[in-house]
């Protein structure tokens, strides 16, 4: 059973998320979308929503494996692209990452993982510029709240249809849209290091994290009451709260020092009705 239920009936939620992509792209003057497809459940759902927002021929699915990426990741990405029925490209990021590895004298798996994530986003934005498209984000609410993303890497996007859905909700909705079982059932992984899984990195299961985050964020529960209310170990609750607090900077736009009357990102938003 899912840790956190869907906030709306599946059909209504799909219409809402696809409509969000379609309407926001139109407001910004774009008619195409680009989605990075990894073979994981988040990018699979983002792609399936994108092809419901726009005609599939106007959505590009981009696969960007590294030489150590699991063959299953590529195979699963191809499965969901076939289901979506949209154009796709495969670009190997190994030459760029290996050049960095040599120039920066870097063997740190975390730094290399961040570099891979940023190289992928650079390619997504290059294709977006070439095709006059917007980049669709694939980070879910659990990842964003826990800071489990790379700034200017997988955490970057123009539009994000998944950012208010917890991981367990992503799994539910992806199943409703016919996402292949091979993707639904496999352990979530960034596939940056062979054998790595998200839950190993986080030190807790996504279901536990989702229940805690939903209680604290959406239901307004107090951290000191969460363990008893949810039947979860107090240390696990402390780990989640600490991650949310310490990763706040990742959820903020770049901060500008205020020196004038109206400052971008603080008290000024460009009115759409200023049209020329």
N, C-alpha and C positions, 0 to 999 in steps of 0.2 A: 504494500500500500504506500502511496506517495506520502512524503513527509509533509508537504504543503499542497493543498488542493489548488486547482486553477481558479483565478479570480472571477472568471466569466465562463459561460458555456463555451466549449471549444469552437463552434462555428462563429459565434459572436467575437471571440477573441481573435480568430484568424482574420475576420473582416476588419477589425480594429487595427491590427498590426500591419496588414497589407495596405489598408487605407492610409495609415500613417506614412509608410514609405512612399506611396504614390503622391499624396498631397504635399508632403514636405519637399519631395524632389521637384514637383511642379512649381511650388512657390519659389524655389531657388532657381528656376529656369532650366532644369535638367530633365532629360527623358530617358536616361540610361542608368543602370546600376552595376557595380562591380562587387563581387563577393569572393573573399579568400576561402577556399574550401580545403579543409585539413583531413577530412575523413572522420572527424569527431561530430558529436551530436549538436553542438551549438552552431557550427557553420552549416551543418545540414539543414537545421531548422531555418536559419537566416536565408539560405538559398531557396528553400521551398516557399517561404513567405515572399521573397523578392519576385519569383515568377508568378505569384498571385497578384502582386502589386502592378506589374508591367507585363506586356507580352514577353514570353521567354526569349525571343530573339533580341530583346533589348537588355538582357541581363548576361553579364560575362562571369563565368566561374573560373577562378584562377587557382591552380594547384602549384605549390611552391615547395617541393621536397628538398631536404638536405640529404647528403649521401648516406647518412646513418639513419634516415627516417625508416620506419617500419614499412615493409612492402604492403602490409595490410592497410596502412593509412592511405596509400595511393589507391589501392583497390576499392576501399570503402568510399573514398572521394569520388571515384569514377561511378560507383553505384548510384550515389545520390544525384550526381550530375545527369546521368541517364534518366533518372526518375524526373528530374526537373525539366529536361528537354531543352536546355539552353546551350549556347556556344561555350566552349571552354578552351583554356590554354594551360600548358604545363611549363613552368620555368624552374630550372634547377638553381638553387641559391648557393650550392657548394663553392663555386669559384669566388664569389664575393666574401663568403664567411671564411674560407680558407686563406684568402689574401689578408683579411683582418687578423686572423690567427697568427700569421707570420709577421706582419708589420707591427702589431701590438704586443707580440710575444706573449700571447694569451692562451692558457690551457684551463682556465677556470670555467667549469661547466656552467655556472650561473651567468657569467659575463658572455660566454659564447651563446647561451640560450637567449639572452637579451638581444645580442647582435642578430641572431636568426630572426627573431620577432620583428626587429626594426628593418631588416632587409626585406622581409615579406611585405611590410607596410609600404616601404619605398616603392616596391614593384606595383602594389595595388594602386598607389597614387599616380604612378607613371601611366598605367593603363587607364586610369580614370581621366587623366589629362588628354591622353591620345583619343579616347572615345567620347570625351565630354560627358562624363558620368560622375556619379557620387559613390563613395565607398560605404558599403554597409558593414556596420560593426557586428561582432559576434560574441561580445562579452556579456555574460548574464549577471543578474543582480547579486548572486552569491559571490562571484569572482570580484565584482566591483567593490562590494562592501568589505571583503577580506583583503583587498589590495593584491589579489592574485592575477596580476597582469603586468605587462611591461609598458611603461610610459612611452608614448610615441611608437609603440610596437602594436601588439594585439589590442592594447587599450585605446588606440586611435580609431577614428571613424568620422564620417559625415552624418550618418543617420544610424541609430541603433534600435532595432525593434525588440531586442531581447533584454535590455538593461533593467527592466522592471519585472522580470520573471526570474524566480529562483531556479537553481539547477534542476530540482525535482519537477518543477512546472515545465521547464524546457523539455524534459524527457516525456512528460505526459502529452504535451502538444505535438511534439515530433511524432509520437506514436499515432496520434489522431490523423496526421497528414501522410501516414504511410511510410515513414522513414524506415529503411531496411533494419531488420532485427540485428544484423551484424554490427550496426552502429549503436542501436539502442542498448544492447546487452554488454558491450565491452567496457572495461574500466576506463574512465576519463583520463586522458593523458595529453600533455602538451607535445609529446613526441620529440622533445629536444635532446633527451638522453635515453639511450636504449634501456628499456625496462622501467622507466620512470612512470609513476602515476600521480595524478593530482592529489589524491587522498593521502598518499605517502608524504608528499610535500607539506600538506596542510596539517597532518597529524590528527585528522578526524575525518569522519565520513561526510559526504555532502548532505545526506539526510539529517545528520545531527546539526550541521551548520545551518541548514535551511530552517529547521525548527526553532533554533535559538534566534536567528536573525529575524524571522517572521514575528516571533514573540516580542522582540525588542523594538524593531523598526516599525512594523505595520500595526501591531496591537498595542504599542506604547508600554510594554511591560518593563519592569525595573530589573537591572542586572542581578541585584541581590535576591530577587524572588524567582529568577528564571530556572535555576536548578530544581527547586522543589516543584514549580509549576509544570515543568516538562519531564521530570524524572531523569535528568541528565546530570552527570558528575559536575561538581562546582568548578573543578579545574578546567574542564572543557569549556564551560561558559566563560571563565576568565580568559582563556586563550582566544576565543572568538572576540570578546569585547576589546582585548588588547590589540588584536589585528585591525579591527575597525577603526579604533582611535589612531593608531600609528600610521594607517594608510590614507588618512583624510587628504593629505597633499596630492595623492594620485587622482582624487575625484574633483580637484579644483582646476579651473583654467589658470594659465600663467597669471601671477598676481602683479598688477601694475601699481607703483607707488602713486598715491593720490596727491597732486599738487595744484589741481585746478578745480573749477566749479563742478564739472561733470566729467567723470572718468570712465573709460571703457571697462566693462566688466564689473563695475561697482554701482554706478547710478546712471549709466547711459546705455540705452539700447536704440539701435537705429530703427526709426519708424518705417514700416513697409509702405506707408502711404506718402512718403516723401518722393514717390515716383517721379521720374523725369520724362 
